[in-house]
Amino acid sequence: MKPHVGQARWEALAAEPEFRALLRARRRFVIPATLFFIAYYLALPVSVGFWPNVMSRPVLGPVTAAYCFGLSQFAMAWILLGLYLRRARRFDVAAAQMRRRETHELLDEQR
């Protein structure tokens, strides 16, 4: 039988320093990564709008700077994904340890 975590138990868990530290660590990565992604994504249309001569300049034969920048967004997204997956493993391990401890506490209370 799966133990049920009530509202009071959840509030106690959410107030624990370990849980709050996990949320802060996740936020410290996710917010800057999201802001970077948005800025990088919007840099292409802004660059094309403000500096069309630079962005229409051929870089490799008929391939322009704008086209290269647009393709670089795919690489940037995959790199950001890899960084997040690597960091998320640590978050998952910490969360699993907290869940395991909480489950043991609930089972001990039921005995």
N, C-alpha and C positions, 0 to 999 in steps of 0.2 A: 504494500500500500504506500502510495506517495504522500509524504507529509505535506500538509497545507501551511503556507506561510501567511499569517494574518497581517492586518494593517499595522498593528503595534510592532510586530516582529520586523516587518519591512522598514518601518521608521527607525527602529533601533539599528538595523543593518545599515541604512542610509546615513546614519549619524556617525558610524564608526570611522575613525581616522584612516584606516586602510582602504575602505571603500571610497572615501572622499579623495584620497590620494590617487586612486586608480582613475576616477573621473577627471581629476585635474590633469593627470598625465595624458589621458586620451584627448582632452580638450586642447592641451598644449601642442599636440601634433595636428589634430583635425582642423582646427580653425586656421592656422597659418597655411596649411596645405591647401585648404579650400580657397582662401584668399589668393594664394599664388596661382592656382589653377584658373580662377576667374580673371585675374589680371593678365595672365599669359594668353588666355583665350580671347579676351577683348583687345589685346595689343594688335592683333592682325587687322581687324576692321578700322581701328583708330589709326594705325600706321598707314594703311591704304588711303584713308581719308585725309590725313594731314600731310603725308609725305608720298604722294603718288609717284613722283619722279624716282625716288629711291626704291620704292617697292616694285616698280615696273622695270627696273634695271635687270638685264639678263645676267645670270650668274653662271650657269652651265648651258651654253648654247641658247636654246629658246626658253629655258626654264628661268623664271624670274625670282627675285628675292621674296616676293609675296608667296609664290608657290612653294618655295623652300621653307618659308616660315610656317605655312599651313601644314606641310608634311611633318615639320618638327613637332607640331602639336600632338600627333599620334605617338611619337617617341616619348614626349614629355608625359603624356597620360599613362603610358605603360610603365615608365620609370616611377611615377608617383604611385601607381598601383602596387608595384613591387615594394616600395618603401613602406606603404601602408600595411601590406600583408606581413612584412617582417616585424613591424611594430605591433600589429594586432595579435601576433602569436604571444607576445609578452602580456598583453592585456588579457587574452584568453586564459593564460596560465594563472595569472593573479585572480581572475574572476572564478576559475575552477577551484582554486584553493579556498577562497572565501565560501563558495557554495558547499564544498566538502565539509568545512568546519561548521557551517550553519546547519547542514543536514545532520551531522553528528550531534550537535546540541539539541536539535528537535527530537531526534530519536532517544537521547538520554532523558529528555523531559517526559516522554511518553512511557518510559519504563517505570 
